[in-house]
Amino acid sequence: MIFITQGRYTGSAISGMVERPEDRAQEAKRLIEAAGGKFISSYFTFGEYDFMVISEFEDIRKLTPALIAAAAGGALSDMRTTVALGWTDGQAAFQKARDLAKSFRPAGQKK
């Protein structure tokens, strides 16, 4: 599964990186690989979030320890992770949903 993680750096983290600029992609890659995932890419972003990391893990349970470790350092805030499916997987999900919808009864309705 593909995961897109976004977040913000704290003020002290930004100050530290101004004093000692560094490539945070290398640290993200090291953490992701240590957790058993595959690092795909990382970006410094503008707007609501300061960074975006794209990784691949078998499932969210494998990614979660890496997210906790990153947050525990105290240099990050407002982390958000989104699951991304390829279009083939998305199409398969819609096909399965079509089959499930036939027997599902929505709340408050008779079927």
KASULNOR-V358613 format. One record per residue. N is the residue number from 1. RES is the residue in one letter. PSI is psi as a letter, one per 20 degrees, with the letter a starting at -180 (999 if undefined). D_LAST is the distance of its C-alpha to the last C-alpha in Angstrom with 1 decimal. Layout:
N;RES;PSI;D_LAST, N;RES;PSI;D_LAST
//
This chain:
1;M;q;34.6, 2;I;p;36.2, 3;F;p;36.6, 4;I;o;38.1, 5;T;p;39.8, 6;Q;q;41.3, 7;G;a;43.5, 8;R;q;46.5, 9;Y;q;50.0, 10;T;r;51.7, 11;G;g;54.8, 12;S;h;57.0, 13;A;g;55.4, 14;I;g;56.1, 15;S;g;59.7, 16;G;h;60.2, 17;M;h;59.1, 18;V;g;61.4, 19;E;h;64.3, 20;R;m;63.3, 21;P;p;61.1, 22;E;q;59.1, 23;D;n;56.6, 24;R;i;53.5, 25;A;h;51.8, 26;Q;h;54.0, 27;E;h;53.0, 28;A;g;49.3, 29;K;g;49.9, 30;R;g;51.8, 31;L;g;49.1, 32;I;g;46.2, 33;E;h;48.2, 34;A;h;49.3, 35;A;i;45.6, 36;G;j;44.9, 37;G;a;43.4, 38;K;p;44.6, 39;F;p;46.0, 40;I;g;45.1, 41;S;r;46.5, 42;S;q;47.4, 43;Y;q;48.2, 44;F;p;49.9, 45;T;r;47.8, 46;F;q;48.4, 47;G;c;46.1, 48;E;h;43.7, 49;Y;q;44.4, 50;D;h;47.7, 51;F;r;46.6, 52;M;p;43.9, 53;V;p;43.8, 54;I;p;41.8, 55;S;r;41.5, 56;E;p;39.8, 57;F;r;38.7, 58;E;g;36.7, 59;D;r;34.3, 60;I;h;34.4, 61;R;h;36.0, 62;K;h;39.1, 63;L;h;39.4, 64;T;g;39.0, 65;P;h;42.5, 66;A;h;44.1, 67;L;g;42.3, 68;I;g;43.5, 69;A;g;47.0, 70;A;g;47.2, 71;A;h;46.0, 72;A;h;48.4, 73;G;i;51.4, 74;G;j;51.0, 75;A;i;51.6, 76;L;q;48.0, 77;S;r;45.5, 78;D;l;42.0, 79;M;q;40.9, 80;R;p;37.6, 81;T;p;36.1, 82;T;p;33.5, 83;V;p;32.0, 84;A;p;32.6, 85;L;q;31.1, 86;G;r;32.9, 87;W;h;31.2, 88;T;g;30.8, 89;D;h;28.9, 90;G;g;26.8, 91;Q;g;25.9, 92;A;h;25.0, 93;A;g;22.7, 94;F;h;20.9, 95;Q;g;20.7, 96;K;g;19.3, 97;A;h;16.8, 98;R;g;15.6, 99;D;g;15.0, 100;L;h;13.3, 101;A;h;10.9, 102;K;h;9.5, 103;S;i;8.3, 104;F;p;8.1, 105;R;o;5.7, 106;P;q;8.1, 107;A;p;10.1, 108;G;j;9.8, 109;Q;q;6.4, 110;K;q;3.7, 111;K;999;0.0
//
